[in-house]
């Protein structure tokens, strides 16, 4: 059914937008205050900290974040200058690993992130409301078509830092 939103639908949509903007702003502020990280840096570190050996191939990281190669490369350059990550190259494989400082800053930011998300949203929802919200969000972001299977990729190579 096309056409205009009803006043109730428009109100719901407006509240969702306002909540999203508020949550994004508050969470970003808390992460910046706690650990001096941008939301992009936090997202990169979250992927790396959760990866086996705390490192990923650069193309895997780009795919996880949904970023293009250029955006990721510029972000990683800034993060390398801040000593949050290390990059290594072996042939055509570019690996990214989180540094000790990156892990420490991520842990500070993650604690702030958890506290902000809980206080802004989760503490205000019952278990049933949270489940309904999760179900609605999952349906909205689920792909409408099944993508074609990706070609088989060669096994992932993990680079190890050189030892002195």
N, C-alpha and C positions, 0 to 999 in steps of 0.2 A: 504494500500500500504506500504509494508516494503521496506527496503533498506536504502540507505544513505539519509541524509537530503540534500536538495538543499542548495546552498550557501545562498540564502535569508532566508530559514528556519533556518539554522545554525546561521546566524547573529541575527535573531529575538530571538532565544533561548538563545544565549550568552548575549544579552542585557537584557533579562528578568532575567537571573541568576545574572548578575552584579547589576541590579537595586534592586533585592531582597536582595543580600548581603549588598549593600550600605545602603538600608533602615533599615535593621535589625541592622546593626552596629551603624548607627547614632541614631536611636530611643533608642537602649539600652544605648548608651552613654548619651543621654539627660536625660533619666530616672534616671540613676545612678548619674549624676551630680546634678539634681534637688532635688532628694529625697533620695539618697543613697539606692536605691532598685535595685535588680537584675530583669531581665525580668521575671523570674519564680515567684519572690515575687509579682511583679506587676500583673501578671496573676491571682494569688491566691486572692490578694486583690480586683481586679476588679470583680471577681465572688462573693466575700463576700459582698462588698459594694452594689452590685446590687441585692442582695438576700433579701427576706422579713425578716425584723428584723436584717438584716446584719449578718446572720448566716446560715450555711448549715450543713447537716449531712456530715460526712467525705466521705462516699461512693458517695453522690451526687456531692460533689466537685471533687472527682476523675473522675467521669463520665463526668462532664462539661469540665474538662481540658484534658481528654483523657489520664490520667496518671494511672500507676498501683499503688496499695496500698502502696508498699514499697517506691517508689519515693515520693509519697505525704506525707507519714509519716515522712520521713527524712526532707523534705522541711518544714513541719509544725513544727517540733522540732526546726529547726534553727530559724524560724519566731517567735516561742513562746519565745525563749531565747532573741530575739531582741524586745520583747513586742509589736509585730505587731498584734498578734492574741492570743486568749484564746481558750483552748480546754477543753471540759467537757465530762464526760462519765456518762451515766445513763443506767445501764444494758449493753446491747450489742450496744447501740446507742452512737456513738461518734459525738459530735457537735463541730463545729469550728465557732468562732465569731471574728469579727474584733474589735480591741481595738481602743480607741480614737487616740492613736499615729499612728496606722495603717491607720485610715481614713485620718489623716493629711498628712501622707507621700504619700498615694495614690492620694490625691488631688493635691499635688505638682507634682507628677510624671505624673498624667493624663494631667495636663496643658502642661507639656513638651512634652508628647506623641502627643497631638493634634497639637501643634505648629510644631513639626518635621514632622508629616505625611502631614500636609497641605503644608509646604514649600518644602518638597521633591517631592511630587507627585500631590496632589489635585489642587494646584494653577497652575499647568502646563497642566491641562486637561479641555477641554470644557465639558459642561453637556453631550453632545452626546458621547464624547470619554469616559467619566466616566461610562455612562450607558453601552456602548459596553464592556468596561473592566469588569464591574460587571457581565454582562451577560455571558461573556466568562469564568470568574473565577467560577461563580455559576455552569455552565455546567460541568466544569472540576472537581469540588469537589463534585458534586452531586453523591449519591450512584447509581451504575448501576443496582442494584436489590433492590426490596422492601424487607426490612428485615422482618423476622417473627415477629408477635406481641409478645411483652414481656409479661411474666406472670404478673397478677395483683399484685401490690406491696401493702403492708400494708400502711395505711396513715402515712405520715411523722410526726414525733414528734419533736417539737421544744423545746429545753431546755432553760430555763430561768436562768440567773445568780442568784446565791444566794444573797439575800439582807442581809445587816448587821443591 
